[in-house]
């Protein structure tokens, strides 16, 4: 049964505590609230209420074996979630929390299989967002929250994106404006013998290695199952996505000619747009040279081109260094069919 979804604008620096408490009451009653984090908007439920968590899967049309990240506001919140905190985790939490780093721990008995997708591990992070932290504190314990979008769609970076996907499916959206980072958190598994990155994000390999030594990307399927955003089709606009090499103007021109000849509307995301011009059949969006800004804008521009009726998106690859690794991970998944 569809419900009324209330969207409330909230100051990102001084959130109205009455609104935050109202949202916490919804969570306490088993409802769903979308809220901003520094990465993307999350769709929250009381992490200790399995029935509430199951509503997230229904609202998002999300596979039930896809685990969620549990969000905490203080290190003390870990006590209810994990049986043991490894020695490797302590310096990472001190350095990167609050922030866009998710750590995988062995879960406690109080964490339901609904949260973990049936895994023996739980993914946890502390968001770097005043609204998110205030909501967790108001509830009094952790919040389970995947991205607040329909499963498989580009992640939501504004409250309006959440409303587009989930209107009538959730109770409330706390609209704190555009997010700071724009791609999901880095997921680091500390429950295995060697620390492994299950999903790249804005916290890079280079930043992690001074704290725990060599970090490896996970390739084994059983490890990847412990993290969201690693197995199913993700981040995909309605339009078909084709990736081209950086500055490969000939490939872009060839694809434009191929598609427009068939009457197909094309969208272009390029960091070298000077030789490209929008017209009735082609929509060109100039992407920033700064990859941190690129990450912040990427999903919003994909959604914008969908709204403009684009059928095919041609996206130029970026260099895979720093946050570019996370950007290319999202673009490859968006292009997968």
Backbone bond lengths (Angstrom), bond angles and torsions (degrees), N, CA, C in turn:
res aa  C-N    CA-C-N  psi(-1)  N-CA   C-N-CA  omega(-1)  CA-C   N-CA-C  phi
1 X - - - 1.465 - - 1.528 109.61 -
2 X 1.332 115.29 128.09 1.461 119.23 179.53 1.519 110.40 -72.97
3 X 1.315 116.05 151.70 1.460 121.63 -177.47 1.521 109.38 -130.01
4 X 1.317 115.66 167.93 1.461 119.33 174.38 1.524 109.18 -76.46
5 X 1.330 115.77 131.15 1.463 120.68 177.22 1.516 108.52 -104.75
6 X 1.299 116.08 118.21 1.457 122.21 -177.99 1.523 109.63 -92.66
7 X 1.326 117.26 122.87 1.467 121.71 175.09 1.520 108.65 -105.85
8 X 1.331 116.21 123.99 1.464 121.55 -178.96 1.531 108.99 -124.36
9 X 1.329 117.02 124.89 1.459 120.85 176.26 1.527 109.25 -74.95
10 X 1.323 114.97 133.72 1.465 121.85 -175.88 1.515 108.77 -129.55
11 X 1.325 116.52 135.69 1.460 119.66 176.71 1.531 109.99 -61.97
12 X 1.341 117.58 129.01 1.467 119.01 179.74 1.525 114.10 -71.02
13 X 1.328 116.66 -15.71 1.463 119.99 -178.51 1.522 113.36 -108.10
14 X 1.352 117.02 -29.34 1.460 121.21 179.32 1.527 109.40 -137.52
15 X 1.325 117.53 72.66 1.468 120.08 -177.35 1.521 111.68 -64.66
16 X 1.317 115.01 142.76 1.452 122.63 178.50 1.529 108.26 -68.36
17 X 1.325 116.92 116.50 1.466 120.09 -176.36 1.518 112.63 -64.96
18 X 1.326 117.62 -27.11 1.464 119.58 177.10 1.525 110.07 -65.17
19 X 1.330 116.18 -40.29 1.468 120.55 177.66 1.530 110.13 -68.05
20 X 1.315 116.61 -42.65 1.473 120.42 178.91 1.526 110.35 -61.19
21 X 1.312 117.41 -43.35 1.466 120.62 179.66 1.528 111.32 -66.50
22 X 1.312 116.57 -35.13 1.464 120.15 176.22 1.527 110.30 -63.50
23 X 1.321 116.15 -43.14 1.473 120.32 177.65 1.529 110.60 -64.28
24 X 1.333 117.04 -40.88 1.465 120.35 178.92 1.528 110.99 -63.54
25 X 1.329 117.64 -36.35 1.464 120.73 176.84 1.527 111.34 -63.17
26 X 1.336 116.13 -37.60 1.465 119.57 176.80 1.528 110.04 -62.83
27 X 1.328 116.66 -45.63 1.459 120.40 178.06 1.531 110.99 -62.61
28 X 1.304 116.05 -41.56 1.466 120.78 -179.36 1.526 110.80 -62.59
29 X 1.327 115.95 -30.96 1.461 120.71 179.06 1.522 113.77 -87.65
30 X 1.325 117.16 8.48 1.460 120.53 177.26 1.512 114.57 90.35
31 X 1.341 117.35 13.62 1.461 120.85 -179.53 1.513 112.46 -91.28
32 X 1.356 114.83 -177.98 1.461 122.40 -176.73 1.519 110.35 -119.29
33 X 1.335 116.24 132.54 1.461 122.45 179.65 1.527 108.69 -131.11
34 X 1.322 116.48 128.21 1.470 121.28 173.28 1.520 108.49 -91.01
35 X 1.335 115.35 142.16 1.461 120.04 -176.22 1.522 109.19 -149.37
36 X 1.338 117.00 155.21 1.471 119.20 179.29 1.517 111.42 -79.63
37 X 1.329 114.89 145.92 1.459 121.38 162.99 1.524 105.57 -122.31
38 X 1.322 117.48 -177.43 1.460 118.19 178.04 1.522 112.06 -73.94
39 X 1.345 117.81 -19.49 1.467 121.06 -177.12 1.523 110.86 -89.72
40 X 1.342 116.82 -71.83 1.465 122.92 175.08 1.524 106.72 -141.64
41 X 1.327 117.15 175.61 1.471 120.22 175.01 1.528 109.25 -73.20
42 X 1.340 116.13 140.37 1.450 121.59 178.25 1.518 111.19 -109.56
43 X 1.328 116.42 152.66 1.463 122.43 175.27 1.519 107.72 -106.50
44 X 1.333 115.94 108.00 1.448 121.03 -168.24 1.514 115.22 -99.50
45 X 1.343 113.36 144.71 1.465 123.25 169.09 1.518 107.34 -139.66
46 X 1.330 115.72 158.09 1.465 120.93 175.01 1.525 108.50 -58.63
47 X 1.331 117.00 116.28 1.462 121.17 -174.84 1.522 112.87 -65.46
48 X 1.333 118.11 -18.03 1.461 121.59 -178.67 1.521 112.36 -99.50
49 X 1.345 116.50 8.52 1.465 121.84 179.29 1.527 108.32 -117.16
50 X 1.334 118.55 95.99 1.475 120.50 -176.09 1.523 113.76 -57.55
51 X 1.334 117.45 -35.60 1.464 119.65 -179.61 1.524 111.10 -66.41
52 X 1.327 116.09 -38.04 1.467 119.48 177.39 1.520 110.46 -67.57
53 X 1.329 117.00 -42.14 1.463 120.76 179.65 1.528 110.46 -60.43
54 X 1.323 117.59 -38.99 1.467 121.18 -179.29 1.532 111.67 -62.56
55 X 1.328 117.18 -27.43 1.469 120.19 177.95 1.529 111.65 -65.08
56 X 1.335 116.76 -28.77 1.469 120.09 177.79 1.521 110.06 -61.86
57 X 1.333 117.02 -44.08 1.463 120.32 -179.81 1.520 111.01 -60.24
58 X 1.326 115.90 -40.53 1.458 120.23 -179.97 1.524 111.50 -67.56
59 X 1.337 116.81 -45.21 1.469 120.40 -177.84 1.519 111.89 -64.57
60 X 1.323 117.34 -38.18 1.465 122.13 -176.10 1.531 113.00 -90.57
61 X 1.330 117.38 -11.01 1.475 121.47 -169.54 1.536 109.40 57.02
62 X 1.306 114.11 48.94 1.463 122.48 -173.11 1.523 110.02 -99.47
63 X 1.342 118.91 137.10 1.470 120.47 175.23 1.525 110.84 -58.77
64 X 1.319 116.35 137.02 1.461 119.87 -173.18 1.524 113.27 -73.60
65 X 1.347 117.94 -11.20 1.469 118.41 176.61 1.526 112.11 -96.30
66 X 1.341 116.43 11.79 1.470 121.36 178.42 1.527 108.02 -94.20
67 X 1.336 119.45 109.66 1.466 120.97 -173.37 1.527 112.81 -68.08
68 X 1.326 114.40 160.56 1.461 121.72 178.70 1.524 110.19 -110.92
69 X 1.319 115.13 159.13 1.464 120.97 172.51 1.521 108.42 -92.01
70 X 1.318 115.34 134.45 1.463 120.88 176.99 1.523 107.83 -98.54
71 X 1.335 115.68 129.89 1.463 122.11 -175.57 1.527 110.11 -102.75
72 X 1.339 115.27 132.52 1.459 121.53 -179.32 1.527 109.68 -120.45
73 X 1.330 115.26 161.00 1.467 120.38 178.64 1.515 112.63 -111.38
74 X 1.324 117.25 -10.44 1.473 121.59 -179.48 1.522 108.49 -154.59
75 X 1.327 115.75 155.27 1.466 119.46 179.82 1.527 111.37 -61.23
76 X 1.334 117.15 -28.67 1.461 120.26 178.92 1.530 111.97 -62.40
77 X 1.337 116.65 -24.68 1.468 120.16 -180.00 1.529 111.86 -65.49
78 X 1.331 117.01 -20.36 1.468 120.13 -179.44 1.527 112.20 -66.38
79 X 1.314 117.24 -23.67 1.468 120.09 -174.41 1.518 112.50 -58.49
80 X 1.316 116.66 -35.40 1.459 120.19 -178.19 1.525 111.90 -82.11
81 X 1.337 117.02 -13.95 1.468 121.09 -172.59 1.513 113.72 -102.38
82 X 1.335 118.03 -34.60 1.468 120.93 -171.42 1.529 109.81 -128.08
83 X 1.335 115.46 149.79 1.459 120.60 177.89 1.516 112.09 -83.23
84 X 1.352 115.44 -30.47 1.462 118.54 -175.06 1.521 109.32 -149.96
85 X 1.323 116.49 137.41 1.466 121.62 175.50 1.520 107.25 -104.15
86 X 1.319 116.10 118.07 1.466 120.23 -176.61 1.531 110.31 -68.39
87 X 1.328 115.35 156.79 1.466 119.55 179.12 1.531 111.14 -64.30
88 X 1.352 117.40 -29.38 1.465 120.21 178.52 1.521 111.75 -66.43
89 X 1.327 116.87 -28.98 1.464 120.53 -174.99 1.522 112.83 -72.22
90 X 1.321 117.34 -31.27 1.469 120.50 -171.59 1.529 112.69 -61.23
91 X 1.338 120.27 -51.71 1.473 118.45 178.48 1.527 113.00 -64.99
92 X 1.332 117.53 -30.83 1.461 120.31 178.21 1.524 110.94 -66.41
93 X 1.328 116.25 -42.76 1.463 119.77 178.97 1.527 110.78 -65.98
94 X 1.317 116.51 -39.03 1.471 119.75 178.42 1.522 111.61 -64.16
95 X 1.329 116.77 -37.94 1.459 120.87 -176.30 1.523 113.12 -82.54
96 X 1.325 117.72 -40.66 1.470 120.43 -167.18 1.527 114.63 -112.28
97 X 1.325 118.83 -6.56 1.464 120.40 177.01 1.522 109.78 -106.05
98 X 1.324 119.14 139.60 1.457 124.24 -8.08 1.531 111.59 -67.65
99 X 1.332 116.31 144.90 1.456 119.99 -179.65 1.512 112.26 165.39
100 X 1.329 117.00 -179.52 1.467 122.01 -169.61 1.529 114.34 -85.16
101 X 1.336 116.68 48.78 1.456 121.75 174.93 1.523 109.02 -124.02
102 X 1.332 115.80 121.65 1.464 122.60 175.90 1.522 108.57 -102.37
103 X 1.329 116.32 132.85 1.463 122.21 179.11 1.526 110.04 -111.56
104 X 1.330 115.71 139.44 1.458 121.83 178.46 1.522 108.94 -98.72
105 X 1.357 115.23 124.21 1.464 121.82 178.81 1.531 109.24 -122.94
106 X 1.326 116.39 163.70 1.460 120.72 166.69 1.528 107.68 -68.60
107 X 1.305 117.03 131.37 1.465 120.24 -173.35 1.530 112.04 -82.20
108 X 1.335 114.39 157.75 1.465 120.55 172.86 1.528 109.16 -86.35
109 X 1.330 115.90 170.63 1.471 120.24 179.54 1.517 112.50 -69.18
110 X 1.315 116.60 -17.49 1.463 119.16 -178.57 1.528 112.79 -79.02
111 X 1.311 117.83 -11.00 1.466 121.57 179.15 1.518 108.60 -92.51
112 X 1.319 116.53 122.48 1.464 121.00 -174.57 1.526 111.40 -78.70
113 X 1.332 114.95 158.60 1.464 120.49 175.51 1.521 111.84 -63.39
114 X 1.328 117.17 -23.38 1.468 119.51 177.68 1.522 110.77 -61.16
115 X 1.319 117.38 -36.23 1.467 122.10 179.94 1.517 111.31 -73.07
116 X 1.327 116.69 -40.23 1.469 121.44 -170.13 1.521 113.83 -98.25
117 X 1.325 118.08 1.97 1.463 120.01 -177.37 1.507 112.22 64.20
118 X 1.337 116.78 29.47 1.452 121.81 179.45 1.516 114.44 82.41
119 X 1.345 117.32 4.28 1.468 121.04 179.33 1.528 110.69 -80.91
120 X 1.339 116.09 159.52 1.464 121.15 176.97 1.520 111.53 -86.11
121 X 1.334 116.28 2.52 1.462 122.18 -178.95 1.527 110.20 -117.66
122 X 1.336 115.22 162.53 1.457 120.97 177.68 1.527 108.75 -132.58
123 X 1.325 116.52 139.72 1.464 123.44 178.79 1.522 108.69 -96.27
124 X 1.334 116.66 129.13 1.471 121.48 -174.18 1.520 110.32 -134.98
125 X 1.334 116.30 141.28 1.458 119.53 169.66 1.524 109.97 -151.00
126 X 1.342 115.10 163.59 1.457 122.68 175.55 1.525 107.49 -113.10
127 X 1.339 117.94 111.43 1.471 119.77 -175.49 1.521 112.69 -71.25
128 X 1.334 114.76 150.43 1.466 121.60 178.01 1.518 108.52 -100.25
129 X 1.322 115.26 65.30 1.462 121.56 -178.43 1.515 108.40 -147.85
130 X 1.308 116.32 128.13 1.468 121.05 -174.60 1.514 111.52 -63.21
131 X 1.337 117.57 -40.57 1.467 121.11 -179.58 1.521 110.63 -65.01
132 X 1.337 115.97 -46.93 1.466 120.05 -179.59 1.518 111.41 -60.24
133 X 1.325 117.04 -46.62 1.460 120.78 -179.09 1.527 111.27 -64.20
134 X 1.331 116.84 -39.57 1.469 120.12 178.61 1.531 110.99 -63.61
135 X 1.326 116.60 -38.58 1.467 120.30 -179.50 1.531 111.12 -67.76
136 X 1.320 117.44 -42.72 1.467 120.37 178.51 1.523 110.22 -62.21
137 X 1.328 116.09 -43.92 1.471 119.39 179.60 1.519 111.41 -64.45
138 X 1.335 116.88 -38.97 1.461 120.12 -179.10 1.523 110.95 -66.59
139 X 1.331 117.42 -36.90 1.460 120.40 176.77 1.523 110.46 -69.21
140 X 1.325 116.50 -37.97 1.464 120.42 177.56 1.506 114.90 98.79
141 X 1.322 117.07 -2.94 1.457 120.85 173.63 1.521 110.52 -160.98
142 X 1.326 118.89 177.12 1.467 120.77 -169.41 1.532 114.95 -63.00
143 X 1.338 113.39 157.29 1.462 122.28 179.51 1.527 108.50 -118.67
144 X 1.332 116.18 127.41 1.467 121.30 172.23 1.520 107.89 -83.15
145 X 1.343 117.26 130.50 1.464 118.79 -174.85 1.523 112.04 -156.27
146 X 1.332 117.34 104.62 1.460 119.65 164.94 1.528 109.11 -80.14
147 X 1.316 118.11 -177.52 1.462 120.27 177.70 1.529 110.37 -64.66
148 X 1.317 116.09 146.93 1.468 121.96 -172.25 1.528 111.15 -91.38
149 X 1.337 115.12 62.22 1.453 121.21 179.76 1.518 108.97 -140.25
150 X 1.331 116.86 168.02 1.453 119.29 169.28 1.525 108.44 -65.39
151 X 1.310 116.79 139.42 1.451 120.97 -176.34 1.524 110.62 -56.86
152 X 1.344 115.52 130.45 1.449 121.65 179.71 1.510 115.15 95.60
153 X 1.327 117.67 -17.54 1.462 121.62 -178.07 1.535 110.78 -82.13
154 X 1.351 117.70 163.88 1.469 118.99 173.68 1.525 110.87 -57.11
155 X 1.299 116.37 141.68 1.465 120.64 -177.38 1.524 110.92 -63.96
156 X 1.339 117.08 149.03 1.466 121.41 -177.45 1.517 111.80 -85.39
157 X 1.307 116.49 127.83 1.463 120.90 179.17 1.523 112.32 -114.03
158 X 1.344 117.37 2.49 1.465 122.94 172.89 1.526 108.23 -140.16
159 X 1.320 116.06 162.88 1.456 120.13 175.68 1.523 112.20 -62.77
160 X 1.332 116.23 -32.97 1.461 120.36 179.19 1.526 111.49 -63.57
161 X 1.330 117.30 -37.44 1.467 120.09 176.83 1.527 110.50 -60.93
162 X 1.329 116.84 -40.88 1.460 120.58 178.86 1.524 109.95 -61.93
163 X 1.324 116.33 -45.29 1.461 120.61 -178.87 1.529 110.96 -62.02
164 X 1.332 117.40 -38.84 1.461 121.33 178.10 1.523 111.39 -56.75
165 X 1.327 115.96 -42.27 1.469 120.00 -174.04 1.523 113.85 -88.70
166 X 1.331 117.94 -34.63 1.466 120.11 -165.10 1.525 114.23 -122.65
167 X 1.334 117.72 11.79 1.461 119.78 177.00 1.523 110.30 -57.89
168 X 1.320 116.35 129.89 1.455 121.47 -179.13 1.515 114.54 87.00
169 X 1.354 116.21 -5.71 1.467 120.29 -177.75 1.521 112.50 -109.37
170 X 1.345 117.09 -19.74 1.465 120.46 -176.61 1.523 108.73 -130.45
171 X 1.328 115.90 167.98 1.460 119.96 -171.96 1.526 113.50 -86.83
172 X 1.324 118.14 -40.33 1.463 120.49 -172.54 1.517 110.92 -150.99
173 X 1.337 115.07 147.83 1.462 122.42 170.74 1.524 107.59 -122.38
174 X 1.312 116.72 122.89 1.461 121.45 171.54 1.524 106.84 -90.50
175 X 1.309 117.02 107.22 1.464 122.29 -174.59 1.521 109.00 -92.84
176 X 1.325 115.92 102.41 1.460 121.36 -179.90 1.511 113.17 -103.34
177 X 1.358 117.03 18.64 1.452 120.38 179.93 1.519 112.13 86.09
178 X 1.337 117.13 -175.49 1.471 121.21 -178.89 1.524 111.67 -63.15
179 X 1.327 115.63 148.20 1.465 120.10 -179.12 1.526 110.43 -78.37
180 X 1.309 115.08 169.88 1.468 122.23 -173.84 1.530 113.15 -87.83
181 X 1.342 117.27 -38.29 1.470 121.11 -172.05 1.525 111.81 -102.03
182 X 1.325 117.80 -55.08 1.455 121.05 174.42 1.508 116.17 98.28
183 X 1.332 119.26 -15.63 1.466 121.73 170.38 1.528 108.33 -124.31
184 X 1.315 114.91 154.53 1.450 121.52 -174.05 1.530 111.25 -64.63
185 X 1.319 115.20 166.66 1.473 121.14 -174.70 1.524 111.97 -67.35
186 X 1.309 114.72 155.01 1.462 121.60 167.34 1.525 108.02 -68.41
187 X 1.344 116.67 134.87 1.465 120.96 178.03 1.528 108.40 -111.54
188 X 1.333 115.66 119.46 1.464 122.48 -177.80 1.524 109.13 -117.52
189 X 1.334 116.07 123.55 1.468 121.76 -179.32 1.524 109.90 -91.44
190 X 1.329 115.68 116.18 1.458 121.49 177.05 1.523 112.07 -106.20
191 X 1.332 116.75 6.22 1.460 119.99 -177.52 1.519 111.87 -89.70
192 X 1.317 117.29 -5.74 1.458 123.14 -177.86 1.526 109.05 -103.11
193 X 1.338 116.33 170.97 1.469 120.17 -177.50 1.519 112.05 -60.81
194 X 1.350 116.99 -43.85 1.457 121.77 176.69 1.522 109.81 -110.58
195 X 1.336 119.28 133.23 1.463 120.09 175.98 1.527 110.27 -57.51
196 X 1.325 116.15 134.73 1.469 120.05 -176.56 1.514 110.08 -135.49
197 X 1.322 116.76 135.98 1.460 121.54 173.94 1.529 108.35 -82.55
198 X 1.313 115.42 117.28 1.459 120.43 179.45 1.523 111.54 -88.62
199 X 1.330 116.18 -30.19 1.468 120.94 177.47 1.521 108.39 -145.48
200 X 1.334 118.61 124.41 1.466 119.61 178.12 1.527 111.15 -72.79
201 X 1.328 115.09 149.87 1.453 120.97 177.66 1.513 109.64 -149.90
202 X 1.325 117.02 -155.51 1.461 119.48 -175.17 1.523 112.86 -78.04
203 X 1.338 118.15 -19.12 1.464 120.35 168.99 1.523 106.24 -84.22
204 X 1.322 117.22 115.24 1.454 121.96 -167.95 1.528 112.55 -92.56
205 X 1.336 115.16 165.87 1.462 120.64 175.24 1.528 110.79 -54.37
206 X 1.334 115.16 -43.89 1.461 120.04 -176.74 1.530 111.77 -62.08
207 X 1.325 117.26 -33.86 1.462 120.84 178.96 1.519 111.87 -74.87
208 X 1.340 117.25 -30.13 1.461 120.94 -176.75 1.525 113.05 -80.40
209 X 1.320 117.64 -35.66 1.461 120.91 -170.15 1.526 114.88 -61.89
210 X 1.358 121.07 -32.83 1.471 118.46 176.43 1.527 113.68 -61.17
211 X 1.334 117.19 -20.44 1.462 120.49 -176.31 1.523 112.82 -95.75
212 X 1.324 118.12 -30.91 1.464 119.24 -174.55 1.524 113.26 -133.70
213 X 1.323 117.39 10.64 1.455 119.41 -179.79 1.522 110.98 79.69
214 X 1.306 116.23 -156.80 1.447 121.23 -174.54 1.523 111.08 -64.44
215 X 1.327 115.33 131.58 1.456 122.43 177.22 1.515 107.22 -113.33
216 X 1.338 116.24 136.24 1.458 119.54 -178.80 1.523 109.97 -113.01
217 X 1.334 118.29 147.87 1.462 119.91 172.36 1.521 109.20 -75.67
218 X 1.308 117.06 140.24 1.464 120.54 -179.00 1.516 110.04 -82.08
219 X 1.310 115.85 133.82 1.463 120.70 176.37 1.519 111.31 -118.53
220 X 1.334 115.88 -20.00 1.460 120.37 -176.65 1.522 110.14 -73.66
221 X 1.340 115.88 131.84 1.462 121.04 -176.16 1.510 114.34 -59.24
222 X 1.354 117.09 -38.72 1.459 119.82 -178.69 1.525 111.72 -65.48
223 X 1.337 117.15 -30.65 1.457 119.58 175.64 1.520 110.93 -74.02
224 X 1.335 116.72 -43.95 1.461 120.64 -177.06 1.521 111.71 -61.44
225 X 1.327 118.01 -27.68 1.461 120.98 -179.83 1.521 112.21 -63.15
226 X 1.325 116.88 -18.45 1.462 120.23 -177.80 1.526 112.97 -76.80
227 X 1.328 117.13 -11.24 1.465 121.73 -176.05 1.517 110.36 -121.02
228 X 1.344 117.75 143.68 1.464 119.38 169.49 1.527 110.51 -71.01
229 X 1.324 115.60 161.08 1.459 120.37 172.45 1.506 115.23 74.77
230 X 1.366 117.42 22.93 1.464 118.82 -175.76 1.523 114.25 -122.37
231 X 1.339 118.66 -16.55 1.463 118.65 -172.16 1.520 113.78 -122.14
232 X 1.309 116.92 -42.97 1.449 120.02 -176.29 1.529 110.91 -87.97
233 X 1.337 115.59 166.80 1.461 120.00 175.47 1.527 108.63 -61.29
234 X 1.320 116.20 129.13 1.458 120.79 -175.37 1.520 110.70 -137.51
235 X 1.325 114.13 158.98 1.467 122.84 167.73 1.530 112.81 62.67
236 X 1.326 118.39 21.06 1.466 120.98 -170.79 1.524 112.01 -94.55
237 X 1.332 117.51 126.65 1.464 120.07 170.80 1.528 110.16 -71.26
238 X 1.322 116.64 173.44 1.467 120.11 176.59 1.525 110.20 -67.84
239 X 1.328 117.07 -34.51 1.462 121.62 177.70 1.527 109.95 -70.57
240 X 1.319 115.32 152.11 1.458 121.23 173.76 1.528 108.89 -73.00
241 X 1.346 117.44 140.23 1.460 122.43 -177.39 1.528 109.79 -110.72
242 X 1.333 116.18 130.70 1.457 123.08 172.24 1.521 108.33 -121.60
243 X 1.324 116.44 130.89 1.465 121.27 178.58 1.520 109.98 -97.95
244 X 1.325 116.64 139.19 1.466 121.87 175.88 1.519 108.60 -124.90
245 X 1.308 116.28 157.49 1.453 120.84 -179.31 1.530 110.80 -65.22
246 X 1.314 115.46 154.80 1.458 121.91 -179.33 1.525 110.51 -56.47
247 X 1.326 116.78 127.37 1.470 124.09 175.28 1.534 113.07 62.80
248 X 1.331 117.29 24.92 1.470 120.32 177.24 1.523 108.72 -88.09
249 X 1.330 115.85 77.48 1.454 121.46 -175.78 1.534 112.17 -62.26
250 X 1.331 116.05 -36.09 1.465 118.77 -179.30 1.525 111.28 -62.96
251 X 1.326 117.17 -41.39 1.463 120.89 178.98 1.525 110.75 -64.86
252 X 1.345 116.48 -40.95 1.466 119.92 178.96 1.528 109.84 -63.69
253 X 1.343 117.22 -46.94 1.463 120.48 -179.78 1.528 111.17 -61.21
254 X 1.324 116.36 -40.12 1.461 120.63 -179.23 1.538 110.92 -64.79
255 X 1.322 117.01 -42.79 1.461 120.66 179.88 1.524 111.46 -68.64
256 X 1.331 117.33 -39.86 1.461 120.31 176.85 1.531 110.04 -59.02
257 X 1.326 116.51 -47.93 1.462 120.39 -178.98 1.523 110.88 -62.54
258 X 1.324 116.73 -41.80 1.468 121.53 -179.07 1.522 111.29 -61.74
259 X 1.324 116.91 -46.18 1.461 120.45 -175.24 1.530 112.08 -76.72
260 X 1.328 117.59 -45.50 1.470 119.06 -176.63 1.524 111.86 -66.62
261 X 1.317 117.54 -28.51 1.468 121.34 175.99 1.529 110.59 -60.40
262 X 1.334 115.65 -29.56 1.462 121.24 179.45 1.530 112.55 -93.05
263 X 1.344 116.39 4.27 1.464 119.76 -179.33 1.514 113.49 79.11
264 X 1.320 116.34 21.20 1.469 121.25 -179.39 1.521 109.50 -93.59
265 X 1.334 116.47 129.52 1.459 120.87 179.18 1.525 110.20 -79.26
266 X 1.326 116.12 133.97 1.461 122.01 -171.50 1.526 110.62 -118.26
267 X 1.324 115.83 139.36 1.458 122.29 171.06 1.517 109.96 -113.68
268 X 1.323 117.05 141.15 1.462 122.30 -178.74 1.519 109.26 -121.43
269 X 1.340 117.12 128.92 1.460 122.47 169.32 1.516 106.87 -113.39
270 X 1.340 116.20 110.85 1.456 120.57 -173.45 1.517 110.36 -140.61
271 X 1.328 115.58 147.44 1.464 121.10 174.01 1.525 110.95 -96.59
272 X 1.327 117.61 0.44 1.465 123.43 175.37 1.537 108.66 -128.63
273 X 1.323 117.81 64.15 1.466 119.82 -170.95 1.531 114.70 -87.16
274 X 1.340 117.89 4.94 1.457 119.03 -171.06 1.532 112.88 -60.89
275 X 1.331 117.26 -29.15 1.463 119.81 -179.39 1.524 112.29 -95.82
276 X 1.353 117.00 6.96 1.460 121.51 -179.67 1.521 109.79 -114.13
277 X 1.312 116.37 141.81 1.465 120.45 -178.21 1.527 109.51 -137.03
278 X 1.325 115.29 137.27 1.449 119.78 177.89 1.526 110.68 -71.54
279 X 1.333 115.20 146.22 1.463 121.78 172.27 1.515 107.77 -149.72
280 X 1.315 118.99 -165.97 1.459 121.18 -175.21 1.523 112.23 -63.53
281 X 1.351 117.18 -27.12 1.461 121.16 -176.66 1.519 113.67 -103.51
282 X 1.336 117.76 -13.32 1.464 121.80 -173.37 1.530 109.49 -133.08
283 X 1.345 115.80 127.78 1.461 121.57 176.36 1.527 107.73 -113.77
284 X 1.330 116.79 118.17 1.462 121.92 -176.84 1.527 109.12 -105.35
285 X 1.323 115.13 130.80 1.459 120.12 174.47 1.530 108.07 -121.99
286 X 1.326 115.20 123.55 1.463 121.82 179.33 1.518 109.16 -80.70
287 X 1.318 116.06 120.47 1.462 121.11 -178.91 1.528 110.04 -94.46
288 X 1.331 117.35 146.79 1.472 121.08 -176.14 1.526 112.62 -66.43
289 X 1.328 116.14 149.40 1.451 121.07 173.54 1.536 111.05 -70.63
290 X 1.319 116.81 -35.48 1.463 122.33 178.72 1.539 108.13 -71.72
291 X 1.337 117.03 117.36 1.458 120.20 -174.44 1.526 113.05 -68.43
292 X 1.322 118.08 -25.46 1.470 119.11 175.77 1.520 110.46 -67.64
293 X 1.322 116.86 -39.15 1.466 120.77 176.81 1.522 109.70 -71.19
294 X 1.323 116.52 -38.06 1.466 121.64 176.48 1.541 109.78 -55.35
295 X 1.336 116.29 -49.58 1.463 120.95 -179.19 1.523 111.17 -59.67
296 X 1.316 116.96 -39.03 1.457 122.30 -179.33 1.535 112.02 -62.87
297 X 1.344 115.94 -33.00 1.464 120.68 -173.03 1.526 114.42 -99.48
298 X 1.314 118.07 -17.80 1.465 122.76 -167.11 1.524 113.64 -55.60
299 X 1.320 118.03 -54.70 1.455 120.49 -176.01 1.525 111.50 -67.18
300 X 1.337 117.09 -36.83 1.462 120.15 179.27 1.527 110.88 -63.25
301 X 1.331 117.55 -39.31 1.462 120.64 -179.81 1.524 110.73 -70.70
302 X 1.326 118.27 -37.75 1.460 119.97 173.74 1.530 110.74 -57.34
303 X 1.315 116.45 -45.40 1.467 120.11 -179.95 1.532 110.91 -65.86
304 X 1.329 116.69 -38.97 1.466 119.95 178.40 1.526 110.95 -60.87
305 X 1.330 117.50 -44.67 1.456 120.64 -179.64 1.533 111.14 -65.59
306 X 1.317 117.59 -35.44 1.465 119.90 173.33 1.533 110.49 -59.33
307 X 1.330 116.14 -44.36 1.465 119.87 -179.80 1.523 111.62 -63.49
308 X 1.333 117.37 -29.62 1.464 121.72 179.71 1.520 112.63 -82.07
309 X 1.328 116.74 2.38 1.454 120.16 175.03 1.513 115.12 81.79
310 X 1.326 117.52 21.18 1.464 121.14 178.05 1.534 109.43 -68.34
311 X 1.327 116.43 136.97 1.467 121.59 178.68 1.524 112.81 -97.10
312 X 1.331 116.85 -30.85 1.461 122.95 -178.61 1.516 109.08 -132.06
313 X 1.323 116.44 131.58 1.462 121.08 174.29 1.518 109.07 -110.30
314 X 1.313 115.58 127.46 1.464 121.89 174.90 1.526 106.48 -106.73
315 X 1.322 116.20 116.83 1.464 120.80 -173.64 1.523 109.33 -121.30
316 X 1.316 114.08 126.71 1.457 121.30 177.88 1.530 109.89 -74.67
317 X 1.319 116.70 133.26 1.454 120.22 176.41 1.525 110.93 -65.60
318 X 1.335 115.47 159.81 1.469 120.90 175.37 1.521 108.22 -117.10
319 X 1.324 116.15 164.57 1.459 120.20 179.25 1.531 109.52 -69.75
320 X 1.317 116.11 137.80 1.459 120.73 -175.73 1.515 110.75 -90.44
321 X 1.328 114.00 75.23 1.468 121.14 172.95 1.515 107.30 -141.83
322 X 1.327 116.48 147.89 1.461 120.10 -177.35 1.516 110.60 57.96
323 X 1.327 116.39 -134.88 1.460 121.15 -179.32 1.526 111.79 -69.23
324 X 1.335 117.09 -11.66 1.462 120.40 175.42 1.519 112.82 -60.23
325 X 1.348 117.84 -27.37 1.471 121.12 176.33 1.525 109.47 -63.64
326 X 1.341 116.85 -44.14 1.461 120.68 179.05 1.530 111.27 -67.77
327 X 1.328 116.93 -40.38 1.464 120.46 178.96 1.524 110.10 -59.75
328 X 1.336 117.25 -47.38 1.458 120.02 -178.56 1.530 111.62 -67.36
329 X 1.322 117.73 -33.54 1.468 120.23 174.15 1.524 110.28 -58.83
330 X 1.333 117.05 -45.48 1.477 120.39 -179.25 1.523 111.22 -68.79
331 X 1.336 117.04 -40.05 1.464 119.76 -178.91 1.529 110.96 -66.49
332 X 1.319 117.78 -40.66 1.473 119.68 178.74 1.523 111.00 -63.84
333 X 1.318 116.63 -39.82 1.463 118.96 178.70 1.533 110.92 -69.14
334 X 1.332 116.60 -37.21 1.465 119.65 176.93 1.518 111.55 -63.36
335 X 1.331 116.85 -30.96 1.468 121.45 -177.76 1.522 112.57 -86.47
336 X 1.334 117.93 -9.41 1.468 120.09 -177.50 1.522 110.21 -76.39
337 X 1.313 115.50 148.79 1.470 120.66 -179.58 1.517 109.47 -130.60
